[in-house]
Amino acid sequence: MALFIACHQHQADRCPASDAQMGPMLLQHLSAENASGQGVTIQAEAVVNDAHTLYLIVEADSRDRVEDFMAPFAQVGSVEVLPASSCEAVIGRGGCASTAA
Protein backbone atom coordinates (compact mmCIF):
# COMPACT_ATOMS: atom_id res chain seq x y z
CA MET A 1 0.00 0.00 0.00
CA ALA A 2 1.21 3.47 -0.90
CA LEU A 3 0.77 6.61 1.18
CA PHE A 4 -1.07 9.68 -0.14
CA ILE A 5 -2.26 13.06 1.07
CA ALA A 6 -5.62 14.11 -0.30
CA CYS A 7 -6.65 17.76 -0.09
CA HIS A 8 -10.15 19.05 -0.76
CA GLN A 9 -11.07 22.75 -0.84
CA HIS A 10 -14.39 24.46 -1.48
CA GLN A 11 -15.86 27.94 -1.36
CA ALA A 12 -17.64 28.98 1.83
CA ASP A 13 -20.98 29.22 0.02
CA ARG A 14 -20.62 25.60 -1.15
CA CYS A 15 -19.60 24.13 2.23
CA PRO A 16 -20.98 20.57 2.37
CA ALA A 17 -20.85 20.56 6.19
CA SER A 18 -23.58 23.19 6.26
CA ASP A 19 -25.87 21.20 3.95
CA ALA A 20 -28.35 19.02 5.89
CA GLN A 21 -28.07 16.16 3.35
CA MET A 22 -24.56 16.48 1.94
CA GLY A 23 -22.76 16.77 5.30
CA PRO A 24 -23.96 13.47 6.77
CA MET A 25 -23.47 11.71 3.41
CA LEU A 26 -19.83 12.84 3.23
CA LEU A 27 -19.25 11.90 6.87
CA GLN A 28 -20.53 8.39 6.14
CA HIS A 29 -18.35 8.31 3.02
CA LEU A 30 -15.32 8.98 5.25
CA SER A 31 -16.17 6.13 7.63
CA ALA A 32 -13.49 3.47 8.02
CA GLU A 33 -15.88 0.78 6.80
CA ASN A 34 -16.81 2.63 3.61
CA ALA A 35 -13.23 3.67 2.85
CA SER A 36 -12.00 0.12 3.35
CA GLY A 37 -14.66 -1.16 0.97
CA GLN A 38 -13.23 1.18 -1.66
CA GLY A 39 -9.64 0.06 -1.06
CA VAL A 40 -8.62 3.10 1.00
CA THR A 41 -7.40 3.21 4.59
CA ILE A 42 -7.73 6.61 6.25
CA GLN A 43 -4.84 7.19 8.66
CA ALA A 44 -5.86 10.72 9.67
CA GLU A 45 -8.22 13.50 8.67
CA ALA A 46 -8.60 17.12 9.63
CA VAL A 47 -10.40 20.24 8.46
CA VAL A 48 -8.56 23.55 8.70
CA ASN A 49 -10.75 25.91 10.74
CA ASP A 50 -12.22 28.78 8.74
CA ALA A 51 -10.41 27.65 5.56
CA HIS A 52 -12.90 25.17 4.03
CA THR A 53 -10.02 22.76 3.49
CA LEU A 54 -9.94 19.04 4.31
CA TYR A 55 -6.74 16.98 4.49
CA LEU A 56 -6.67 13.20 4.55
CA ILE A 57 -3.65 10.94 5.02
CA VAL A 58 -4.56 7.67 3.35
CA GLU A 59 -3.12 4.41 2.14
CA ALA A 60 -4.23 2.76 -1.09
CA ASP A 61 -2.76 0.66 -3.87
CA SER A 62 -2.86 3.55 -6.36
CA ARG A 63 -3.41 7.26 -6.76
CA ASP A 64 -6.36 6.49 -9.05
CA ARG A 65 -8.09 4.61 -6.23
CA VAL A 66 -7.73 7.64 -3.94
CA GLU A 67 -8.98 10.00 -6.66
CA ASP A 68 -12.01 7.75 -7.17
CA PHE A 69 -12.65 7.74 -3.42
CA MET A 70 -12.45 11.56 -3.33
CA ALA A 71 -14.88 11.99 -6.26
CA PRO A 72 -17.85 13.06 -4.05
CA PHE A 73 -15.77 15.97 -2.75
CA ALA A 74 -14.96 17.06 -6.30
CA GLN A 75 -18.67 17.81 -6.75
CA VAL A 76 -18.35 20.86 -4.48
CA GLY A 77 -14.73 21.93 -4.90
CA SER A 78 -11.21 20.94 -5.84
CA VAL A 79 -9.42 17.70 -5.01
CA GLU A 80 -5.68 17.11 -5.12
CA VAL A 81 -4.05 13.75 -4.40
CA LEU A 82 -0.33 13.76 -3.69
CA PRO A 83 2.03 10.78 -3.28
CA ALA A 84 3.62 10.92 0.17
CA SER A 85 6.05 9.11 2.46
CA SER A 86 6.35 8.66 6.20
CA CYS A 87 9.13 10.54 7.96
CA GLU A 88 10.78 7.19 8.68
CA ALA A 89 10.86 6.34 4.96
CA VAL A 90 12.29 9.76 4.06
CA ILE A 91 15.07 9.46 6.64
CA GLY A 92 15.72 5.89 5.53
CA ARG A 93 16.28 6.94 1.92
CA GLY A 94 18.35 9.96 2.90
CA GLY A 95 16.05 12.82 1.91
CA CYS A 96 12.70 14.05 0.69
CA ALA A 97 13.31 13.23 -2.99
CA SER A 98 11.17 10.36 -4.16
CA THR A 99 12.98 7.25 -5.30
CA ALA A 100 10.11 6.38 -7.68
CA ALA A 101 10.86 6.68 -11.36
SEFIVO-196871 format. One record per atom (N, C-alpha, C): residue number from 0; x, y, z; atom name; residue in three letters. Coordinates in nm, 4 decimals. Example, Ala and Ser with C-alpha at 12.3 -4.5 7.8 and 13.67 -1.06 7.14 Angstrom:
! SEFIVO-196871
  nr       c1       c2       c3 atom rest
   0   1.3190  -0.5690   0.7800    N  ALA
   0   1.2300  -0.4500   0.7800   CA  ALA
   0   1.3200  -0.3300   0.7800    C  ALA
   1   1.2850  -0.2250   0.7080    N  SER
   1   1.3670  -0.1060   0.7140   CA  SER
   1   1.2900   0.0030   0.7870    C  SER
//
This chain:
! SEFIVO-196871
  nr       c1       c2       c3 atom rest
   0   0.0835  -0.1180   0.0000    N  MET
   0   0.0000   0.0000   0.0000   CA  MET
   0   0.0883   0.1249   0.0000    C  MET
   1   0.0493   0.2204  -0.0801    N  ALA
   1   0.1213   0.3466  -0.0899   CA  ALA
   1   0.0516   0.4522  -0.0045    C  ALA
   2   0.1276   0.5523   0.0341    N  LEU
   2   0.0766   0.6606   0.1177   CA  LEU
   2   0.0463   0.7823   0.0308    C  LEU
   3  -0.0649   0.8503   0.0608    N  PHE
   3  -0.1068   0.9680  -0.0139   CA  PHE
   3  -0.1625   1.0722   0.0817    C  PHE
   4  -0.1546   1.1977   0.0398    N  ILE
   4  -0.2255   1.3061   0.1068   CA  ILE
   4  -0.3298   1.3568   0.0089    C  ILE
   5  -0.4534   1.3592   0.0523    N  ALA
   5  -0.5622   1.4111  -0.0301   CA  ALA
   5  -0.6073   1.5432   0.0311    C  ALA
   6  -0.6224   1.6432  -0.0534    N  CYS
   6  -0.6650   1.7756  -0.0091   CA  CYS
   6  -0.7907   1.8150  -0.0870    C  CYS
   7  -0.8913   1.8564  -0.0139    N  HIS
   7  -1.0148   1.9054  -0.0756   CA  HIS
   7  -1.0402   2.0474  -0.0256    C  HIS
   8  -1.0714   2.1382  -0.1188    N  GLN
   8  -1.1068   2.2750  -0.0840   CA  GLN
   8  -1.2364   2.3128  -0.1543    C  GLN
   9  -1.3152   2.3962  -0.0876    N  HIS
   9  -1.4387   2.4464  -0.1477   CA  HIS
   9  -1.4629   2.5896  -0.1006    C  HIS
  10  -1.5477   2.6583  -0.1730    N  GLN
  10  -1.5861   2.7939  -0.1363   CA  GLN
  10  -1.6818   2.7885  -0.0164    C  GLN
  11  -1.6798   2.8926   0.0638    N  ALA
  11  -1.7644   2.8981   0.1831   CA  ALA
  11  -1.9124   2.8782   0.1494    C  ALA
  12  -1.9563   2.9336   0.0378    N  ASP
  12  -2.0978   2.9222   0.0025   CA  ASP
  12  -2.1350   2.7843  -0.0522    C  ASP
  13  -2.0359   2.6966  -0.0686    N  ARG
  13  -2.0618   2.5595  -0.1146   CA  ARG
  13  -2.0208   2.4573  -0.0088    C  ARG
  14  -2.0081   2.4991   0.1148    N  CYS
  14  -1.9601   2.4135   0.2229   CA  CYS
  14  -2.0559   2.2957   0.2455    C  CYS
  15  -2.0097   2.1725   0.2200    N  PRO
  15  -2.0983   2.0574   0.2374   CA  PRO
  15  -2.1357   2.0325   0.3830    C  PRO
  16  -2.0536   2.0775   0.4767    N  ALA
  16  -2.0846   2.0560   0.6186   CA  ALA
  16  -2.2087   2.1341   0.6616    C  ALA
  17  -2.2410   2.2398   0.5899    N  SER
  17  -2.3583   2.3193   0.6256   CA  SER
  17  -2.4849   2.2731   0.5543    C  SER
  18  -2.4726   2.1735   0.4674    N  ASP
  18  -2.5873   2.1195   0.3947   CA  ASP
  18  -2.6431   2.0001   0.4727    C  ASP
  19  -2.7711   2.0042   0.5044    N  ALA
  19  -2.8346   1.9016   0.5886   CA  ALA
  19  -2.8275   1.7614   0.5289    C  ALA
  20  -2.8163   1.7485   0.3979    N  GLN
  20  -2.8070   1.6158   0.3351   CA  GLN
  20  -2.6636   1.5806   0.2987    C  GLN
  21  -2.5908   1.6744   0.2417    N  MET
  21  -2.4558   1.6478   0.1942   CA  MET
  21  -2.3585   1.6195   0.3089    C  MET
  22  -2.3676   1.6954   0.4169    N  GLY
  22  -2.2761   1.6772   0.5295   CA  GLY
  22  -2.2773   1.5356   0.5845    C  GLY
  23  -2.3922   1.4838   0.6250    N  PRO
  23  -2.3960   1.3470   0.6770   CA  PRO
  23  -2.3540   1.2418   0.5734    C  PRO
  24  -2.3866   1.2658   0.4458    N  MET
  24  -2.3472   1.1715   0.3408   CA  MET
  24  -2.1946   1.1657   0.3296    C  MET
  25  -2.1293   1.2819   0.3326    N  LEU
  25  -1.9835   1.2836   0.3225   CA  LEU
  25  -1.9186   1.2253   0.4477    C  LEU
  26  -1.9774   1.2486   0.5637    N  LEU
  26  -1.9253   1.1901   0.6866   CA  LEU
  26  -1.9320   1.0377   0.6804    C  LEU
  27  -2.0427   0.9842   0.6298    N  GLN
  27  -2.0529   0.8391   0.6143   CA  GLN
  27  -1.9525   0.7899   0.5111    C  GLN
  28  -1.9318   0.8678   0.4057    N  HIS
  28  -1.8348   0.8312   0.3023   CA  HIS
  28  -1.6955   0.8168   0.3621    C  HIS
  29  -1.6637   0.9006   0.4609    N  LEU
  29  -1.5323   0.8975   0.5246   CA  LEU
  29  -1.5198   0.7917   0.6340    C  LEU
  30  -1.6245   0.7155   0.6588    N  SER
  30  -1.6171   0.6130   0.7629   CA  SER
  30  -1.5133   0.5072   0.7243    C  SER
  31  -1.4511   0.4488   0.8248    N  ALA
  31  -1.3487   0.3469   0.8020   CA  ALA
  31  -1.4044   0.2306   0.7203    C  ALA
  32  -1.5263   0.1903   0.7506    N  GLU
  32  -1.5876   0.0776   0.6796   CA  GLU
  32  -1.6064   0.1092   0.5314    C  GLU
  33  -1.6596   0.2262   0.5004    N  ASN
  33  -1.6811   0.2632   0.3611   CA  ASN
  33  -1.5484   0.2788   0.2870    C  ASN
  34  -1.4533   0.3478   0.3489    N  ALA
  34  -1.3231   0.3671   0.2854   CA  ALA
  34  -1.2571   0.2328   0.2559    C  ALA
  35  -1.2596   0.1449   0.3523    N  SER
  35  -1.1998   0.0124   0.3348   CA  SER
  35  -1.2640  -0.0624   0.2187    C  SER
  36  -1.3944  -0.0516   0.2071    N  GLY
  36  -1.4657  -0.1163   0.0973   CA  GLY
  36  -1.4262  -0.0622  -0.0393    C  GLY
  37  -1.3674   0.0575  -0.0414    N  GLN
  37  -1.3227   0.1181  -0.1665   CA  GLN
  37  -1.1698   0.1090  -0.1817    C  GLN
  38  -1.1078   0.0280  -0.0951    N  GLY
  38  -0.9642   0.0057  -0.1062   CA  GLY
  38  -0.8779   0.1162  -0.0496    C  GLY
  39  -0.9338   0.1968   0.0410    N  VAL
  39  -0.8621   0.3096   0.0999   CA  VAL
  39  -0.8635   0.2948   0.2519    C  VAL
  40  -0.7490   0.3179   0.3138    N  THR
  40  -0.7397   0.3214   0.4595   CA  THR
  40  -0.7072   0.4638   0.5010    C  THR
  41  -0.7949   0.5243   0.5783    N  ILE
  41  -0.7731   0.6608   0.6246   CA  ILE
  41  -0.6911   0.6548   0.7530    C  ILE
  42  -0.5715   0.7142   0.7493    N  GLN
  42  -0.4839   0.7190   0.8662   CA  GLN
  42  -0.5165   0.8381   0.9550    C  GLN
  43  -0.5525   0.9503   0.8928    N  ALA
  43  -0.5860   1.0718   0.9675   CA  ALA
  43  -0.6658   1.1643   0.8772    C  ALA
  44  -0.7459   1.2490   0.9407    N  GLU
  44  -0.8222   1.3503   0.8668   CA  GLU
  44  -0.8376   1.4719   0.9541    C  GLU
  45  -0.8391   1.5876   0.8889    N  ALA
  45  -0.8597   1.7122   0.9626   CA  ALA
  45  -0.9099   1.8195   0.8662    C  ALA
  46  -0.9920   1.9086   0.9198    N  VAL
  46  -1.0401   2.0242   0.8462   CA  VAL
  46  -0.9749   2.1477   0.9074    C  VAL
  47  -0.9173   2.2316   0.8231    N  VAL
  47  -0.8556   2.3554   0.8703   CA  VAL
  47  -0.9673   2.4537   0.9055    C  VAL
  48  -0.9708   2.4979   1.0292    N  ASN
  48  -1.0749   2.5907   1.0735   CA  ASN
  48  -1.0774   2.7165   0.9876    C  ASN
  49  -1.1965   2.7556   0.9500    N  ASP
  49  -1.2224   2.8784   0.8738   CA  ASP
  49  -1.1604   2.8801   0.7341    C  ASP
  50  -1.1089   2.7666   0.6864    N  ALA
  50  -1.0414   2.7650   0.5563   CA  ALA
  50  -1.1131   2.6781   0.4534    C  ALA
  51  -1.2160   2.6041   0.4949    N  HIS
  51  -1.2905   2.5174   0.4034   CA  HIS
  51  -1.1950   2.4238   0.3292    C  HIS
  52  -1.1034   2.3648   0.4051    N  THR
  52  -1.0018   2.2762   0.3494   CA  THR
  52  -0.9929   2.1499   0.4339    C  THR
  53  -1.0036   2.0352   0.3678    N  LEU
  53  -0.9945   1.9039   0.4310   CA  LEU
  53  -0.8666   1.8362   0.3863    C  LEU
  54  -0.7921   1.7796   0.4799    N  TYR
  54  -0.6745   1.6982   0.4490   CA  TYR
  54  -0.6975   1.5566   0.4987    C  TYR
  55  -0.6631   1.4610   0.4163    N  LEU
  55  -0.6666   1.3200   0.4548   CA  LEU
  55  -0.5288   1.2601   0.4315    C  LEU
  56  -0.4827   1.1776   0.5232    N  ILE
  56  -0.3651   1.0939   0.5015   CA  ILE
  56  -0.4201   0.9537   0.4853    C  ILE
  57  -0.3958   0.8963   0.3681    N  VAL
  57  -0.4562   0.7671   0.3354   CA  VAL
  57  -0.3535   0.6713   0.2760    C  VAL
  58  -0.3876   0.5447   0.2823    N  GLU
  58  -0.3119   0.4406   0.2144   CA  GLU
  58  -0.4037   0.3751   0.1124    C  GLU
  59  -0.3483   0.3443  -0.0029    N  ALA
  59  -0.4226   0.2761  -0.1091   CA  ALA
  59  -0.3211   0.2161  -0.2049    C  ALA
  60  -0.3682   0.1287  -0.2929    N  ASP
  60  -0.2764   0.0659  -0.3865   CA  ASP
  60  -0.2419   0.1549  -0.5056    C  ASP
  61  -0.3175   0.2656  -0.5240    N  SER
  61  -0.2865   0.3548  -0.6360   CA  SER
  61  -0.3468   0.4928  -0.6132    C  SER
  62  -0.2894   0.5896  -0.6797    N  ARG
  62  -0.3411   0.7264  -0.6765   CA  ARG
  62  -0.4818   0.7307  -0.7365    C  ARG
  63  -0.5042   0.6538  -0.8422    N  ASP
  63  -0.6364   0.6495  -0.9053   CA  ASP
  63  -0.7441   0.6064  -0.8065    C  ASP
  64  -0.7111   0.5086  -0.7207    N  ARG
  64  -0.8091   0.4610  -0.6231   CA  ARG
  64  -0.8454   0.5741  -0.5260    C  ARG
  65  -0.7460   0.6525  -0.4844    N  VAL
  65  -0.7728   0.7641  -0.3936   CA  VAL
  65  -0.8553   0.8716  -0.4652    C  VAL
  66  -0.8211   0.9005  -0.5896    N  GLU
  66  -0.8978   0.9997  -0.6663   CA  GLU
  66  -1.0425   0.9555  -0.6832    C  GLU
  67  -1.0639   0.8262  -0.7078    N  ASP
  67  -1.2011   0.7748  -0.7175   CA  ASP
  67  -1.2746   0.7914  -0.5845    C  ASP
  68  -1.2046   0.7613  -0.4751    N  PHE
  68  -1.2645   0.7744  -0.3424   CA  PHE
  68  -1.3018   0.9200  -0.3128    C  PHE
  69  -1.2227   1.0135  -0.3598    N  MET
  69  -1.2452   1.1558  -0.3333   CA  MET
  69  -1.3460   1.2194  -0.4291    C  MET
  70  -1.3970   1.1449  -0.5244    N  ALA
  70  -1.4885   1.1991  -0.6258   CA  ALA
  70  -1.6086   1.2743  -0.5671    C  ALA
  71  -1.6719   1.2280  -0.4590    N  PRO
  71  -1.7847   1.3059  -0.4054   CA  PRO
  71  -1.7452   1.4475  -0.3623    C  PRO
  72  -1.6229   1.4640  -0.3165    N  PHE
  72  -1.5769   1.5967  -0.2752   CA  PHE
  72  -1.5530   1.6873  -0.3956    C  PHE
  73  -1.5191   1.6277  -0.5079    N  ALA
  73  -1.4957   1.7059  -0.6299   CA  ALA
  73  -1.6242   1.7702  -0.6806    C  ALA
  74  -1.7396   1.7225  -0.6347    N  GLN
  74  -1.8673   1.7808  -0.6747   CA  GLN
  74  -1.8865   1.9218  -0.6201    C  GLN
  75  -1.8156   1.9546  -0.5108    N  VAL
  75  -1.8347   2.0858  -0.4483   CA  VAL
  75  -1.7065   2.1691  -0.4408    C  VAL
  76  -1.5983   2.1181  -0.4966    N  GLY
  76  -1.4728   2.1927  -0.4905   CA  GLY
  76  -1.3592   2.1166  -0.5558    C  GLY
  77  -1.2385   2.1562  -0.5241    N  SER
  77  -1.1211   2.0936  -0.5842   CA  SER
  77  -1.0726   1.9759  -0.4997    C  SER
  78  -1.0044   1.8839  -0.5666    N  VAL
  78  -0.9419   1.7698  -0.5008   CA  VAL
  78  -0.8023   1.7541  -0.5589    C  VAL
  79  -0.7055   1.7381  -0.4705    N  GLU
  79  -0.5678   1.7106  -0.5125   CA  GLU
  79  -0.5191   1.5906  -0.4336    C  GLU
  80  -0.4598   1.4937  -0.5037    N  VAL
  80  -0.4053   1.3749  -0.4403   CA  VAL
  80  -0.2556   1.3728  -0.4674    C  VAL
  81  -0.1779   1.3693  -0.3581    N  LEU
  81  -0.0330   1.3760  -0.3689   CA  LEU
  81   0.0318   1.2497  -0.3119    C  LEU
  82   0.1274   1.1902  -0.3849    N  PRO
  82   0.2031   1.0784  -0.3281   CA  PRO
  82   0.2832   1.1296  -0.2085    C  PRO
  83   0.2947   1.0489  -0.1053    N  ALA
  83   0.3623   1.0916   0.0166   CA  ALA
  83   0.4453   0.9766   0.0744    C  ALA
  84   0.5225   1.0093   0.1744    N  SER
  84   0.6048   0.9111   0.2459   CA  SER
  84   0.6013   0.9432   0.3943    C  SER
  85   0.6216   0.8434   0.4758    N  SER
  85   0.6345   0.8658   0.6195   CA  SER
  85   0.7708   0.9298   0.6463    C  SER
  86   0.7838   0.9951   0.7590    N  CYS
  86   0.9131   1.0536   0.7963   CA  CYS
  86   1.0200   0.9451   0.8047    C  CYS
  87   0.9827   0.8305   0.8565    N  GLU
  87   1.0776   0.7191   0.8678   CA  GLU
  87   1.1311   0.6786   0.7305    C  GLU
  88   1.0430   0.6710   0.6309    N  ALA
  88   1.0863   0.6338   0.4958   CA  ALA
  88   1.1776   0.7398   0.4361    C  ALA
  89   1.1469   0.8670   0.4592    N  VAL
  89   1.2287   0.9762   0.4059   CA  VAL
  89   1.3687   0.9727   0.4670    C  VAL
  90   1.3761   0.9540   0.5980    N  ILE
  90   1.5065   0.9460   0.6643   CA  ILE
  90   1.5818   0.8231   0.6153    C  ILE
  91   1.5095   0.7130   0.5996    N  GLY
  91   1.5719   0.5890   0.5531   CA  GLY
  91   1.6332   0.5995   0.4146    C  GLY
  92   1.5741   0.6798   0.3274    N  ARG
  92   1.6277   0.6937   0.1925   CA  ARG
  92   1.7207   0.8138   0.1794    C  ARG
  93   1.7375   0.8881   0.2889    N  GLY
  93   1.8346   0.9958   0.2898   CA  GLY
  93   1.7873   1.1287   0.2371    C  GLY
  94   1.6560   1.1520   0.2337    N  GLY
  94   1.6054   1.2818   0.1913   CA  GLY
  94   1.4642   1.2754   0.1409    C  GLY
  95   1.4093   1.3941   0.1110    N  CYS
  95   1.2698   1.4049   0.0693   CA  CYS
  95   1.2458   1.3631  -0.0762    C  CYS
  96   1.3504   1.3598  -0.1579    N  ALA
  96   1.3315   1.3233  -0.2986   CA  ALA
  96   1.2780   1.1817  -0.3089    C  ALA
  97   1.1769   1.1667  -0.3940    N  SER
  97   1.1166   1.0359  -0.4162   CA  SER
  97   1.2140   0.9471  -0.4927    C  SER
  98   1.2134   0.8204  -0.4581    N  THR
  98   1.2981   0.7247  -0.5305   CA  THR
  98   1.2221   0.6611  -0.6461    C  THR
  99   1.0916   0.6954  -0.6582    N  ALA
  99   1.0110   0.6382  -0.7677   CA  ALA
  99   1.0520   0.7005  -0.9001    C  ALA
 100   1.0489   0.6186  -1.0037    N  ALA
 100   1.0861   0.6679  -1.1365   CA  ALA
 100   0.9726   0.7450  -1.1998    C  ALA
//
